[in-house]
Amino acid sequence: MTTASVISGTSKRLLWVDALRGVAICLVVFHHSFIVVPSFSTFLTSVDEAVIALRMPLLFFVSGCMVPGAIRRGIKHYFDSRVRHVLWPYLGWQAQYIVMVGSLAGLANIVYWGTLSTLWFLFFLLVYYALAPLYKYFGWFVMALIGLGLWAVIPAEALPDLLGPYRFTPNQMAFYSFFFYLGAGTFKRIRDYRPSKSEILFAGTVVLCCMVLASRGVLKGTFEFLLLGFFGGVAMLIIFASLPENRTMKLFAWIGRRSVVLYVLHIPIFIYTKEFVIEANIPQTPTLWFASLLATYLICFAAGALRYKMPFSILFEMPRSWAPWNWKRDEAKRDLAAA
């Protein structure tokens, strides 16, 4: 989600990775759409629960996929990109969230800058990115297994009061690190993978089975959730690696390269819509839910179209010239050009 700049200009063989990210972020938006109108349909609830083990594991896996390539471009470039494309939008939109649900005084409370809001995904990514260079000493798969080990030993309720009402604890951070570092370790092996027809059929069956099992109820952070996320995620990779580069795939790839826009924008839109609906005493009907979901998608897509255009891009990415560590290099380039 947050490494779009790394893959936006790469070869077509990565289009299916962007498309997979695009599908995952659209599912996240769908999940949060019930903020406006609480679940009113058994069918929609079942659909939402069916993909519960695919949404976030896939987002973390795809985010991890691009890390090895980014590190190979140099450690300075790597951290420059993480600060400008992840830390910058996290701080800016976290500040907006703190003010939205509290007050300006909340900005002075350091605890609120942790995993208080629904921006926990970016918070987790920042931690994973910071630790990623350690792969040179441990290897990606060992780091994934370390994440699983920490998940097994850290209590699920560790530090719940400190981390706020969303309760995204160190236990969950360790859990999702498995998918992130697994993505980093396997991408080189799967990027040129072209599955056979029998593998695609088997993968489709696995995804269907995982969705059926998840729709019957599975708790996040459990062993069952891990298994469904792992096998369902691998099956989704096989399926997307086999899909042709048609207009639908290109559309979802376009969304995937702008996934940070959808991620940070959709929750404020839903929350403000909910507040307006309550104040205006508007009946919470299925039509209202559908309209709010469609409007949110359209607003996010419109914002995505402006994602790389100044000054709008400042909302999602720190301009390179604003980073103090780039000033000397930019000055040297200007001096060279003037010589």
Stockholm file with secondary structure:
# STOCKHOLM 1.0

chainA/1-339         MTTASVISGTSKRLLWVDALRGVAICLVVFHHSFIVVPSFSTFLTSVDEAVIALRMPLLFFVSGCMVPGAIRRGIKHYFDSRVRHVLWPYLGWQAQYIVMVGSLAGLANIVYWGTLSTLWFLFFLLVYYALAPLYKYFGWFVMALIGLGLWAVIPAEALPDLLGPYRFTPNQMAFYSFFFYLGAGTFKRIRDYRPSKSEILFAGTVVLCCMVLASRGVLKGTFEFLLLGFFGGVAMLIIFASLPENRTMKLFAWIGRRSVVLYVLHIPIFIYTKEFVIEANIPQTPTLWFASLLATYLICFAAGALRYKMPFSILFEMPRSWAPWNWKRDEAKRDLAAA
#=GR chainA/1-339 SS CCCHHHHTTSCGGGHHHHHHHHHHHHHHHHHHGGGTSCCCCHHHHHHHHHTTTTHHHHHHHHHHHTHHHHHHTCHHHHHHHHIIIIIHHHHHHHHHHHHHHSCGGGGGCGGGGSSCSTTHHHHHHHHHHHHGGGHHHHCHHHHHHHHHHHHHHSCTTSSTTTTCTTCCCHHHHHHHHHHHHHHHHHHHHHTTCCCCHHHHHHHHHHHHHHHHHHHTCCCTTSHHHHHHHHHHHHHHHHHHHHSCCCHHHHHHHHHHHTHHHHHHHHHHHHHHHHHHHHHTTCCCCHHHHHHHHHHHHHHHHHHHHTTTSTTGGGGTSCCGGGCGGGHHHHHHHHHHHHC
#=GC SS_cons         CCCHHHHTTSCGGGHHHHHHHHHHHHHHHHHHGGGTSCCCCHHHHHHHHHTTTTHHHHHHHHHHHTHHHHHHTCHHHHHHHHIIIIIHHHHHHHHHHHHHHSCGGGGGCGGGGSSCSTTHHHHHHHHHHHHGGGHHHHCHHHHHHHHHHHHHHSCTTSSTTTTCTTCCCHHHHHHHHHHHHHHHHHHHHHTTCCCCHHHHHHHHHHHHHHHHHHHTCCCTTSHHHHHHHHHHHHHHHHHHHHSCCCHHHHHHHHHHHTHHHHHHHHHHHHHHHHHHHHHTTCCCCHHHHHHHHHHHHHHHHHHHHTTTSTTGGGGTSCCGGGCGGGHHHHHHHHHHHHC
//
